[in-house]
Amino acid sequence: MHHPSTDRVYLGRALISVSDKTGVLDLSRALIAKGIELISTGGTAALLRDAGLPVQDVSEITGFPEMMDGRVKTLHPNIHGGLLALRDDDEHLLAMAAHSIQPIDLLVVNLYPFEATVAKGADYETCIENIDIGGPAMIRAAAKNHKFVSVITDPADYAELLAQLDANDGATTLAFRQRLALTAYARTAAYDTAVSTWLAGALAEPSPKYRSFAGRLAQPLRYGENPHQKAAFYTDGSSRPGVATAKQWQGKELSYNNINDTDAAFELVAEFDPKDGPAVAIIKHANPCGVSRGASLKEAYIRAYNCDQTSAFGGIVALNQPLDAETATEIVKIFTEVVIAPGASDEARAIFAAKKNLRLLTTEGLPDAAAPGLAFKQVAGGLLVQDRDSQPLSVSDLKVVTTRAPSDAQMADLLFAWKVAKHVKSNAIVYVKDGATVGVGAGQMSRVDSTRIAARKADDMAEVLSLPQSPTIGSVVASDAFFPFADGLLTAAAAGATAIIQPGGSMNDQAVIDAANEAGLAMVFTGQRHFRH
């Protein structure tokens, strides 16, 4: 028997079955113009036929009608044999001839919109009905046989397919089919990931036997954390507002570190409800160097910037309200890498336009800081998976453990400091005064060192702003975990702090409480820890 080339494969028949009809008519017309026969199913066949295009129903190929509400239509040897048959294998060719199976050289399939159905909040049965079975089976079959078969799973790839056919006189190359196969298997893997993730949530199963994660390429990155590391950015399909969903108005492409830090900044500023007033967070190397509320967005920015002007240079600025012209005018006074906000006025965008290297992102919303979700990180040989640290804290959750209770103003600052500490690398110490950070100590091996560093940064702030005394005098302090000994607390007291918020839970709690009472401090326990590694 004559065997075709395995490099260039000429297309004779195509099976098209798509839930997303974008571009399918133009594609079909182009394929027909190249002499390619079309097979189709259900709604796709009706669409092509209504447009006057010649198309054969899959039911004619299989000898069975579509049945069970469309659940069974393509699961048949005449379809899968046409996709899987090796054109250079004599036994396969004899089997095709014996059973009147015709080859299928191109498969164009996109799947039932399961992810979109879940995103709409559909009920359990509706989600189940939107799990595609025949589509993934065909995609996997065609991808396995990419030696001879081309498989397209995304309308975005139609143009590349037609360009390939134009460049090769109606044929596809093996290298092209291999790339299509890679995309196809990744797509079905992501689809199954969406189904299994949804089902785990629907069943409230915190630790399913297998856990998978999937993403779609948003952009290749120039490099990772360092120039010698290759990197790319993938989106997970969620609608949570943030860097992945944002519109970029200006500036060069975001880098790996930009994306990481911008996410950290926006998640932090989202802790502060815009209905309670403007808030601004400035991030550097994933840690906040200044966070503040203000009567206006401009005031909040200035107060956040003043906390650590040196670190703010080249930082990421996140706003909890749309960027206005007054705030934009302040921000452009120093070099800033990225500004992310729920929106931006035309005037603010015009002010930023003069700074071509400044990236401006808008998200049309804030992420819900209390929304459940998963966070994961890779370790050698596996993944650590946990709930997002999204448990809210209110005044009623706090336990006053000292003789002196915080005043209302101190309590407001304590809750503010606690929200910020949640976003500071452990060990984390945050000094706050009048709704603004005045000293942040991050990422130290010793909690005492974090306390000292935060106080020293406050001294620097006093020097830069020519303040008469350190802003830690009369401040409050948040610690992301308990003080194991009184030394850290006493360091904060020596810096002038008057109230402390910490989880409690140490075997040495009473000694720490006694030290707080002796120093005249007010202290509250949260019963909740905020490690961030």
C-alpha positions as CSV (number, residue, x, y, z in Angstrom):
1,M,0.0,0.0,0.0
2,H,1.0,3.6,-0.6
3,H,1.7,5.4,2.6
4,P,1.4,9.2,2.8
5,S,4.2,11.5,4.1
6,T,4.2,12.0,7.8
7,D,5.5,15.6,7.5
8,R,3.1,17.3,5.2
9,V,-0.5,16.0,5.5
10,Y,-3.1,17.2,3.1
11,L,-6.6,17.8,4.5
12,G,-9.5,16.0,2.9
13,R,-12.2,15.9,5.7
14,A,-12.8,18.0,8.8
15,L,-15.1,17.5,11.7
16,I,-16.3,20.7,13.3
17,S,-18.3,20.8,16.5
18,V,-18.0,23.9,18.6
19,S,-19.9,25.5,21.5
20,D,-18.2,28.8,20.8
21,K,-19.3,29.8,17.3
22,T,-16.8,32.7,17.0
23,G,-15.3,32.7,13.5
24,V,-16.5,29.2,12.6
25,L,-18.4,30.4,9.5
26,D,-15.4,32.1,8.1
27,L,-13.2,29.1,8.9
28,S,-15.7,26.7,7.3
29,R,-15.9,28.8,4.1
30,A,-12.1,28.9,3.9
31,L,-11.9,25.1,4.3
32,I,-14.5,24.5,1.7
33,A,-12.7,26.8,-0.7
34,K,-9.7,24.5,-0.3
35,G,-11.8,21.4,-1.2
36,I,-12.1,20.1,2.3
37,E,-15.3,18.2,3.2
38,L,-17.1,19.2,6.4
39,I,-18.7,17.0,9.0
40,S,-20.6,18.5,11.9
41,T,-23.0,18.0,14.8
42,G,-26.1,19.7,16.2
43,G,-26.1,23.4,16.4
44,T,-22.8,23.8,14.5
45,A,-24.2,21.8,11.5
46,A,-27.4,23.9,11.6
47,L,-25.4,27.1,11.6
48,L,-23.3,26.0,8.6
49,R,-26.3,24.7,6.7
50,D,-28.3,27.9,7.3
51,A,-25.3,29.8,5.8
52,G,-25.6,27.6,2.7
53,L,-22.5,25.6,3.3
54,P,-22.4,21.9,2.4
55,V,-22.1,19.8,5.5
56,Q,-22.6,16.2,6.5
57,D,-24.2,15.3,9.8
58,V,-22.2,13.0,12.2
59,S,-25.4,10.9,12.5
60,E,-25.0,10.0,8.8
61,I,-21.4,8.8,9.5
62,T,-22.3,6.8,12.6
63,G,-25.7,5.5,11.5
64,F,-27.1,6.6,14.9
65,P,-29.1,9.7,15.7
66,E,-27.9,12.1,18.3
67,M,-29.6,10.9,21.5
68,M,-29.9,11.4,25.2
69,D,-30.1,15.2,24.9
70,G,-26.9,15.2,22.8
71,R,-24.9,13.1,25.4
72,V,-24.3,10.5,22.7
73,K,-23.4,11.5,19.2
74,T,-19.7,11.2,18.4
75,L,-18.7,8.2,20.6
76,H,-18.6,5.8,17.7
77,P,-15.9,3.8,15.8
78,N,-16.7,5.6,12.5
79,I,-15.6,8.8,14.2
80,H,-12.8,7.6,16.5
81,G,-11.5,5.2,13.8
82,G,-11.3,8.1,11.4
83,L,-9.4,10.1,14.0
84,L,-7.1,7.4,15.3
85,A,-6.2,5.3,12.3
86,L,-2.5,5.4,11.3
87,R,-2.3,6.2,7.7
88,D,1.0,4.3,7.3
89,D,-0.1,1.1,9.0
90,D,-1.5,-1.5,6.6
91,E,-3.6,-3.2,9.3
92,H,-5.2,0.1,10.1
93,L,-5.9,0.8,6.5
94,L,-7.4,-2.7,5.9
95,A,-9.7,-2.2,9.0
96,M,-10.8,1.2,7.7
97,A,-11.7,-0.4,4.3
98,A,-13.4,-3.4,5.9
99,H,-15.7,-1.2,8.0
100,S,-16.1,1.7,5.7
101,I,-14.3,4.2,8.0
102,Q,-13.2,7.4,6.3
103,P,-10.3,9.4,7.7
104,I,-10.8,12.6,9.5
105,D,-7.8,14.9,9.0
106,L,-8.8,18.0,10.9
107,L,-10.8,18.2,14.2
108,V,-12.2,21.6,15.3
109,V,-13.8,21.3,18.7
110,N,-14.2,23.5,21.7
111,L,-15.9,22.2,24.7
112,Y,-19.2,22.8,26.5
113,P,-18.7,26.0,28.5
114,F,-18.3,24.3,31.9
115,E,-16.0,27.0,33.4
116,A,-18.4,29.8,32.3
117,T,-21.4,27.8,33.7
118,V,-19.7,27.5,37.1
119,A,-18.7,31.2,37.0
120,K,-22.3,32.2,36.6
121,G,-23.2,30.4,39.8
122,A,-25.3,27.7,38.1
123,D,-26.8,24.9,40.2
124,Y,-25.3,21.4,40.6
125,E,-27.4,19.7,37.9
126,T,-26.7,22.5,35.4
127,C,-23.0,22.2,36.0
128,I,-23.1,18.5,35.6
129,E,-24.9,18.8,32.2
130,N,-22.1,21.1,31.0
131,I,-19.4,18.5,31.5
132,D,-18.4,17.6,27.9
133,I,-17.6,13.9,27.3
134,G,-17.5,13.4,23.5
135,G,-15.4,16.6,22.9
136,P,-12.5,15.7,25.2
137,A,-12.6,12.1,23.8
138,M,-12.2,13.3,20.2
139,I,-9.6,15.9,21.1
140,R,-7.5,13.4,22.9
141,A,-7.8,10.9,20.0
142,A,-6.9,13.5,17.4
143,A,-4.0,14.8,19.5
144,K,-2.7,11.3,20.0
145,N,-2.7,10.8,16.2
146,H,-1.0,14.2,15.5
147,K,1.3,12.3,13.1
148,F,-1.6,12.6,10.7
149,V,-4.4,14.7,12.3
150,S,-4.6,18.4,13.1
151,V,-6.7,19.4,16.2
152,I,-7.9,22.9,16.9
153,T,-9.5,23.7,20.3
154,D,-9.6,27.5,20.3
155,P,-11.0,30.0,17.8
156,A,-7.8,32.1,18.3
157,D,-5.9,29.4,16.4
158,Y,-8.1,29.4,13.2
159,A,-6.0,32.1,11.5
160,E,-2.8,30.2,12.1
161,L,-4.4,27.0,10.7
162,L,-5.4,28.8,7.5
163,A,-2.0,30.4,7.2
164,Q,-0.4,27.0,7.5
165,L,-2.7,25.6,4.7
166,D,-1.9,28.6,2.5
167,A,1.9,28.2,3.1
168,N,1.8,24.5,2.3
169,D,-0.7,24.2,-0.6
170,G,-3.4,22.8,1.7
171,A,-1.3,20.7,4.0
172,T,-0.1,21.0,7.6
173,T,3.4,20.3,8.8
174,L,4.3,17.8,11.5
175,A,5.8,20.6,13.7
176,F,2.5,22.5,13.5
177,R,0.5,19.4,14.4
178,Q,2.7,18.7,17.3
179,R,2.1,22.2,18.7
180,L,-1.6,21.7,18.2
181,A,-1.4,18.4,20.1
182,L,0.3,20.1,23.0
183,T,-2.3,22.7,23.2
184,A,-5.1,20.1,22.9
185,Y,-3.9,18.0,25.8
186,A,-3.3,21.0,28.0
187,R,-6.8,22.2,27.2
188,T,-8.5,18.9,28.2
189,A,-6.3,18.8,31.3
190,A,-7.4,22.3,32.2
191,Y,-11.0,21.3,31.6
192,D,-10.8,18.3,33.8
193,T,-9.1,20.4,36.4
194,A,-12.0,22.8,36.4
195,V,-14.5,20.0,36.8
196,S,-12.6,18.3,39.6
197,T,-12.0,21.6,41.4
198,W,-15.7,22.5,41.2
199,L,-16.7,19.1,42.4
200,A,-14.4,19.3,45.4
201,G,-16.0,22.6,46.3
202,A,-19.5,21.3,45.7
203,L,-18.8,18.4,48.0
204,A,-16.9,20.5,50.6
205,E,-14.0,18.1,50.2
206,P,-10.9,20.0,51.5
207,S,-8.4,17.3,50.6
208,P,-9.3,15.4,47.4
209,K,-7.2,12.4,46.6
210,Y,-5.8,14.2,43.5
211,R,-5.5,17.9,43.1
212,S,-4.6,19.7,39.9
213,F,-4.1,23.3,38.9
214,A,-4.4,24.8,35.4
215,G,-3.8,28.1,33.7
216,R,-4.0,29.7,30.3
217,L,-1.0,31.7,29.0
218,A,-1.5,35.4,29.4
219,Q,1.9,36.4,28.3
220,P,5.5,35.0,28.0
221,L,7.7,37.1,30.3
222,R,11.2,38.3,29.5
223,Y,12.5,36.4,32.5
224,G,11.5,35.4,36.0
225,E,12.7,36.8,39.4
226,N,16.2,37.0,37.8
227,P,17.4,37.3,34.2
228,H,18.7,33.7,34.0
229,Q,15.2,32.3,34.9
230,K,12.7,31.7,32.1
231,A,9.1,32.6,33.0
232,A,5.5,33.1,31.8
233,F,2.3,34.4,33.3
234,Y,-0.8,32.2,33.3
235,T,-4.4,33.1,34.3
236,D,-6.6,30.6,36.1
237,G,-9.9,31.8,34.6
238,S,-11.3,33.3,37.8
239,S,-13.1,36.6,37.8
240,R,-11.3,37.9,41.0
241,P,-10.3,41.5,40.2
242,G,-6.6,42.0,40.2
243,V,-3.5,42.0,38.0
244,A,-4.7,39.1,35.9
245,T,-8.0,40.8,34.9
246,A,-6.7,44.4,34.8
247,K,-6.6,46.7,31.7
248,Q,-3.1,48.2,31.2
249,W,-3.4,51.7,29.9
250,Q,0.3,52.5,29.4
251,G,3.9,51.4,30.0
252,K,5.9,48.5,28.9
253,E,4.9,44.9,29.7
254,L,4.8,43.8,33.3
255,S,7.7,41.7,34.5
256,Y,7.5,38.7,36.8
257,N,8.4,40.8,39.8
258,N,5.9,43.5,38.8
259,I,3.1,41.0,38.6
260,N,4.0,39.5,42.0
261,D,4.3,42.8,43.7
262,T,1.2,44.4,42.1
263,D,-0.9,41.4,43.3
264,A,0.5,41.8,46.8
265,A,-0.3,45.6,46.8
266,F,-3.9,45.2,45.4
267,E,-4.7,42.3,47.8
268,L,-3.6,44.5,50.7
269,V,-5.4,47.6,49.8
270,A,-8.6,45.5,49.2
271,E,-8.6,45.0,53.0
272,F,-9.9,48.5,53.3
273,D,-13.5,49.0,52.1
274,P,-13.8,52.1,49.9
275,K,-17.1,52.9,51.5
276,D,-15.1,53.6,54.7
277,G,-12.8,56.1,52.8
278,P,-9.7,56.2,50.6
279,A,-6.8,53.9,51.3
280,V,-3.4,53.5,49.6
281,A,-0.7,50.8,49.9
282,I,2.8,51.0,48.5
283,I,4.7,47.8,48.1
284,K,8.3,47.0,47.5
285,H,9.6,43.4,47.1
286,A,6.2,42.0,48.2
287,N,6.2,43.9,51.5
288,P,4.3,47.1,52.3
289,C,6.6,50.1,52.9
290,G,3.6,52.3,53.6
291,V,-0.2,52.0,54.0
292,S,-2.7,54.7,55.0
293,R,-6.2,55.9,55.1
294,G,-6.9,59.5,54.4
295,A,-9.7,62.1,54.0
296,S,-8.8,62.1,50.3
297,L,-7.0,59.7,48.0
298,K,-4.2,62.2,47.7
299,E,-3.8,62.5,51.5
300,A,-3.8,58.7,51.9
301,Y,-1.1,58.5,49.2
302,I,1.1,61.1,50.9
303,R,0.8,59.5,54.3
304,A,1.6,56.1,52.9
305,Y,4.6,57.5,51.0
306,N,5.9,59.4,54.1
307,C,6.1,56.1,56.1
308,D,9.2,55.1,54.1
309,Q,10.1,57.5,51.3
310,T,13.3,55.7,50.4
311,S,11.6,52.3,49.9
312,A,8.7,53.8,48.0
313,F,11.0,54.9,45.2
314,G,10.4,52.4,42.3
315,G,7.5,50.8,44.2
316,I,4.0,49.6,43.4
317,V,1.1,51.8,44.4
318,A,-2.4,50.3,45.0
319,L,-5.5,52.4,45.5
320,N,-8.9,51.3,46.8
321,Q,-10.7,54.0,44.9
322,P,-10.4,55.3,41.3
323,L,-7.3,57.4,40.6
324,D,-8.1,61.1,40.4
325,A,-6.0,63.9,39.0
326,E,-4.8,65.3,42.3
327,T,-3.5,61.9,43.4
328,A,-1.9,61.3,40.0
329,T,-0.1,64.6,40.3
330,E,1.5,63.5,43.6
331,I,2.4,60.0,42.4
332,V,4.4,61.2,39.3
333,K,6.7,63.3,41.5
334,I,8.8,60.2,42.1
335,F,9.6,57.1,40.0
336,T,6.9,54.4,40.4
337,E,6.8,51.1,38.6
338,V,3.1,50.3,38.6
339,V,-0.2,51.9,39.8
340,I,-3.2,49.7,40.2
341,A,-6.7,51.0,41.0
342,P,-10.4,50.1,40.4
343,G,-10.5,52.9,37.8
344,A,-8.9,56.2,36.7
345,S,-10.3,59.5,35.5
346,D,-9.4,60.8,32.1
347,E,-7.5,63.7,33.7
348,A,-5.5,61.2,35.8
349,R,-4.6,59.1,32.7
350,A,-3.5,62.3,30.9
351,I,-1.2,63.2,33.8
352,F,0.3,59.6,33.7
353,A,0.7,59.7,29.9
354,A,3.7,62.0,30.3
355,K,5.5,59.2,32.3
356,K,5.8,56.5,29.6
357,N,7.5,54.0,31.8
358,L,4.8,54.1,34.5
359,R,2.3,51.3,34.1
360,L,-1.3,52.1,35.0
361,L,-3.7,49.2,35.6
362,T,-7.4,49.5,36.2
363,T,-9.6,46.6,37.4
364,E,-13.2,47.9,37.6
365,G,-13.5,46.5,41.1
366,L,-11.7,45.3,44.2
367,P,-11.2,41.6,45.2
368,D,-13.2,40.5,48.2
369,A,-10.7,40.1,51.0
370,A,-13.0,37.7,52.9
371,A,-13.8,35.5,49.9
372,P,-12.7,31.8,50.2
373,G,-10.1,30.5,47.8
374,L,-7.0,28.4,47.6
375,A,-3.3,29.3,47.8
376,F,-0.5,26.9,46.9
377,K,3.2,26.8,46.7
378,Q,5.6,24.3,45.3
379,V,8.0,22.3,47.4
380,A,10.4,19.5,46.2
381,G,8.2,16.6,45.2
382,G,4.9,18.3,45.7
383,L,2.5,21.1,46.4
384,L,1.3,22.7,49.6
385,V,-2.3,23.7,49.3
386,Q,-4.2,25.8,51.8
387,D,-7.2,28.1,52.2
388,R,-6.5,31.8,51.4
389,D,-5.9,33.7,54.6
390,S,-9.3,35.4,54.4
391,Q,-10.9,35.1,57.8
392,P,-12.1,38.6,58.8
393,L,-11.6,40.1,62.3
394,S,-13.9,42.5,64.1
395,V,-13.9,44.2,67.5
396,S,-16.2,41.5,68.9
397,D,-13.5,38.9,68.2
398,L,-10.9,40.6,70.3
399,K,-10.1,39.8,74.0
400,V,-8.7,42.6,76.1
401,V,-6.1,40.9,78.4
402,T,-4.6,43.9,80.2
403,T,-5.8,46.1,82.9
404,R,-6.1,49.0,80.6
405,A,-8.4,48.6,77.6
406,P,-7.7,50.4,74.3
407,S,-9.6,53.6,73.5
408,D,-11.9,53.7,70.5
409,A,-9.2,55.5,68.5
410,Q,-6.6,52.9,69.5
411,M,-8.9,50.1,68.6
412,A,-9.4,51.5,65.1
413,D,-5.6,51.7,64.7
414,L,-5.2,48.2,66.1
415,L,-7.6,46.7,63.6
416,F,-5.9,48.7,60.8
417,A,-2.4,47.4,61.9
418,W,-3.7,43.9,62.0
419,K,-5.0,44.0,58.4
420,V,-1.6,45.3,57.3
421,A,0.4,42.7,59.3
422,K,-1.5,40.0,57.5
423,H,0.3,41.1,54.3
424,V,3.8,41.5,55.8
425,K,6.4,38.7,55.5
426,S,6.9,36.9,58.9
427,N,8.1,37.8,61.4
428,A,5.9,40.9,61.0
429,I,5.7,44.0,63.2
430,V,3.6,47.0,62.2
431,Y,3.4,50.3,64.0
432,V,0.3,52.4,63.2
433,K,-0.7,55.9,64.2
434,D,-3.9,57.7,63.2
435,G,-4.8,55.3,60.4
436,A,-1.3,55.1,58.8
437,T,1.7,52.9,59.1
438,V,4.7,54.6,60.7
439,G,7.1,51.6,60.9
440,V,7.1,48.2,59.3
441,G,9.5,45.3,60.3
442,A,9.4,42.4,57.9
443,G,10.9,39.0,57.2
444,Q,13.2,38.8,60.2
445,M,14.2,35.5,61.9
446,S,13.7,37.2,65.3
447,R,10.5,39.0,66.3
448,V,12.5,41.3,68.5
449,D,14.6,42.3,65.4
450,S,11.4,43.0,63.4
451,T,10.2,45.2,66.3
452,R,13.6,47.1,66.3
453,I,13.7,47.5,62.6
454,A,10.2,48.9,62.4
455,A,11.0,51.4,65.2
456,R,14.2,52.4,63.4
457,K,12.3,53.0,60.2
458,A,10.0,55.3,62.2
459,D,13.0,57.2,63.4
460,D,14.1,57.6,59.8
461,M,10.6,58.9,59.0
462,A,10.9,61.5,61.7
463,E,14.3,62.6,60.4
464,V,13.1,62.9,56.8
465,L,9.9,64.8,57.7
466,S,11.7,66.9,60.5
467,L,9.2,65.6,63.1
468,P,9.8,66.7,66.7
469,Q,9.8,63.0,67.8
470,S,9.4,59.5,66.5
471,P,5.9,58.8,65.2
472,T,5.9,55.5,67.2
473,I,5.3,57.6,70.3
474,G,1.6,57.2,70.9
475,S,1.3,54.5,68.2
476,V,-0.2,51.0,68.3
477,V,1.6,47.8,67.3
478,A,0.5,44.6,65.5
479,S,2.4,41.3,65.7
480,D,1.5,38.6,63.2
481,A,2.2,35.9,65.8
482,F,2.4,35.8,69.6
483,F,5.3,37.3,71.5
484,P,7.1,34.2,72.9
485,F,8.8,36.5,75.5
486,A,8.3,40.0,76.8
487,D,11.4,41.4,75.1
488,G,9.6,42.2,71.8
489,L,6.7,43.9,73.6
490,L,9.1,45.9,75.8
491,T,11.0,47.0,72.7
492,A,7.7,48.3,71.3
493,A,7.0,50.0,74.6
494,A,10.4,51.6,74.6
495,A,9.6,53.0,71.1
496,G,6.6,54.7,72.6
497,A,3.8,52.3,71.6
498,T,0.7,52.4,73.8
499,A,-1.4,49.4,72.6
500,I,-0.7,46.0,71.1
501,I,-2.6,43.5,69.0
502,Q,-1.3,40.0,68.8
503,P,-2.8,36.4,68.5
504,G,-1.8,35.2,72.0
505,G,-1.5,31.5,72.6
506,S,2.0,31.3,73.9
507,M,2.9,29.2,77.0
508,N,4.4,32.5,78.2
509,D,1.3,34.6,77.7
510,Q,0.9,35.6,81.3
511,A,4.5,36.9,81.6
512,V,3.9,39.0,78.5
513,I,0.6,40.3,79.9
514,D,2.3,41.1,83.2
515,A,5.0,43.1,81.3
516,A,2.3,44.9,79.3
517,N,0.5,45.9,82.5
518,E,3.7,47.0,84.1
519,A,4.5,49.2,81.1
520,G,1.0,50.6,81.1
521,L,0.1,49.2,77.7
522,A,-3.3,48.1,76.5
523,M,-3.2,44.7,74.8
524,V,-5.8,42.6,72.9
525,F,-5.6,39.0,71.7
526,T,-7.1,37.9,68.4
527,G,-6.9,34.2,68.7
528,Q,-5.8,34.2,65.1
529,R,-2.4,34.2,63.5
530,H,-1.2,35.7,60.3
531,F,2.1,34.0,59.3
532,R,3.1,34.9,55.7
533,H,6.1,33.1,54.4
